Amino acid sequence: MKIKPPIFLESHNISNMFGGFGQFNYWLIKNMIQNNEDFNFTITAKNKHLVEEFLPDAEFKKYIPLQRKKIFRIRKKYELWHSLNQNSKIEPFHKTPYVMTIHDVIFLEEGLMTKKEK
């Protein structure tokens, strides 16, 4: 039996199911799990009920705000760490290949507005 490489999906925003990052996280995870039998996925979320439909095809790790601090980070070694948006709340403890999906960078093209311009 082939060992499936573990992949971590940092998806704490899945709790916002009705728009934005929550919808993106949900559909990306759903399609990754349905179309990839070659990997073991671990999903982070604030509440297990938000990702129950992905279980047992994926593991669950509860998002805890303290995990932002290095001492409290998840110690398991993953083959790949994917933060599903630029508001990442958890970083890998170990040196790990890292993918970050960036959304909505229009402010880079248009420039940041100062308080006076608003």
ZIHUZI-V998662 format. One record per pair of residues at least 24 apart in sequence whose ideal C-beta (glycine too) atoms are under 8 Angstrom apart, sorted by sequence separation. I is the first residue (numbers start at 1). GAP is how many residues later the second one is. D is the distance in whole Angstrom. If there is no record, write none. Layout:
BEGIN
I/GAP/D + I/GAP/D
END
This chain:
BEGIN
30/24/7 + 33/24/5 + 65/24/7 + 29/25/6 + 33/25/6 + 63/26/7 + 63/27/7 + 14/29/8 + 29/29/7 + 15/30/6 + 14/31/5 + 15/31/5 + 7/32/5 + 9/32/6 + 11/32/6 + 12/32/6 + 15/32/7 + 4/33/8 + 5/33/8 + 6/33/7 + 7/33/7 + 8/33/8 + 9/33/7 + 11/33/6 + 12/33/6 + 17/33/7 + 4/34/6 + 5/34/6 + 6/34/5 + 7/34/5 + 8/34/5 + 9/34/5 + 10/34/6 + 11/34/6 + 12/34/6 + 42/34/8 + 4/35/5 + 5/35/7 + 6/35/8 + 7/35/7 + 9/35/7 + 15/35/6 + 4/36/5 + 6/36/6 + 8/36/7 + 14/36/5 + 42/36/7 + 14/37/7 + 11/40/8 + 39/40/8 + 44/46/6 + 9/49/8 + 12/51/4 + 8/53/8 + 29/55/8 + 28/56/6 + 25/59/5 + 24/60/7 + 25/60/7 + 24/61/7 + 21/63/7 + 21/64/5 + 8/66/7 + 21/66/7 + 8/68/8 + 6/70/7 + 8/70/4 + 6/71/8 + 7/71/6 + 10/71/7 + 13/71/7 + 6/72/5 + 7/72/6 + 8/72/7 + 10/72/7 + 13/72/6 + 6/73/6 + 7/73/5 + 8/73/5 + 9/73/5 + 10/73/4 + 11/73/5 + 28/73/8 + 5/74/4 + 7/74/8 + 8/74/7 + 10/74/6 + 13/74/7 + 5/75/7 + 7/75/7 + 9/75/6 + 12/77/5 + 24/77/8 + 10/78/6 + 12/78/7 + 10/79/7 + 24/79/7 + 10/80/5 + 21/82/7 + 8/84/7 + 8/88/8
END
